[in-house]
Amino acid sequence: MSCLRLSCRMVSLTSRNTSRMFSVLMAVVKWW
């Protein structure tokens, strides 16, 4: 149960980082 919760937290953290990176990438594309 705790392991599942940990994986859930890791997934949410990764998705957040991915969305941030994606937004930065889109900003760079718009800048170009």
Distance bins in CASP14 RR format, pairs under 12 A and 6 or more apart:
PFRMAT RR
TARGET T0000
AUTHOR 0000-0000-0000
RMODE 2
METHOD distances of the structure
MODEL  1
1 7 0 0 0 0 0 1 0 0 0 0 0
1 8 0 0 0 0 0 1 0 0 0 0 0
2 8 0 0 0 0 0 1 0 0 0 0 0
2 9 0 0 0 0 0 1 0 0 0 0 0
3 9 0 0 0 0 0 1 0 0 0 0 0
3 10 0 0 0 0 0 1 0 0 0 0 0
4 10 0 0 0 0 0 1 0 0 0 0 0
4 11 0 0 0 0 0 1 0 0 0 0 0
5 11 0 0 0 0 0 1 0 0 0 0 0
5 12 0 0 0 0 0 1 0 0 0 0 0
6 12 0 0 0 0 0 1 0 0 0 0 0
6 13 0 0 0 0 0 1 0 0 0 0 0
7 13 0 0 0 0 0 1 0 0 0 0 0
7 14 0 0 0 0 0 1 0 0 0 0 0
8 14 0 0 0 0 0 1 0 0 0 0 0
8 15 0 0 0 0 0 1 0 0 0 0 0
9 15 0 0 0 0 0 1 0 0 0 0 0
9 16 0 0 0 0 0 1 0 0 0 0 0
10 16 0 0 0 0 0 1 0 0 0 0 0
10 17 0 0 0 0 0 1 0 0 0 0 0
11 17 0 0 0 0 0 1 0 0 0 0 0
11 18 0 0 0 0 0 1 0 0 0 0 0
12 18 0 0 0 0 0 1 0 0 0 0 0
12 19 0 0 0 0 0 1 0 0 0 0 0
13 19 0 0 0 0 0 1 0 0 0 0 0
13 20 0 0 0 0 0 1 0 0 0 0 0
14 20 0 0 0 0 0 1 0 0 0 0 0
14 21 0 0 0 0 0 1 0 0 0 0 0
15 21 0 0 0 0 0 1 0 0 0 0 0
15 22 0 0 0 0 0 1 0 0 0 0 0
16 22 0 0 0 0 0 1 0 0 0 0 0
16 23 0 0 0 0 0 1 0 0 0 0 0
17 23 0 0 0 0 0 1 0 0 0 0 0
17 24 0 0 0 0 0 1 0 0 0 0 0
18 24 0 0 0 0 0 1 0 0 0 0 0
18 25 0 0 0 0 0 1 0 0 0 0 0
19 25 0 0 0 0 0 1 0 0 0 0 0
19 26 0 0 0 0 0 1 0 0 0 0 0
20 26 0 0 0 0 0 1 0 0 0 0 0
20 27 0 0 0 0 0 1 0 0 0 0 0
21 27 0 0 0 0 0 1 0 0 0 0 0
21 28 0 0 0 0 0 1 0 0 0 0 0
22 28 0 0 0 0 0 1 0 0 0 0 0
22 29 0 0 0 0 0 1 0 0 0 0 0
23 29 0 0 0 0 0 1 0 0 0 0 0
23 30 0 0 0 0 0 1 0 0 0 0 0
24 30 0 0 0 0 0 1 0 0 0 0 0
24 31 0 0 0 0 0 1 0 0 0 0 0
25 31 0 0 0 0 0 1 0 0 0 0 0
25 32 0 0 0 0 0 1 0 0 0 0 0
26 32 0 0 0 0 0 1 0 0 0 0 0
END
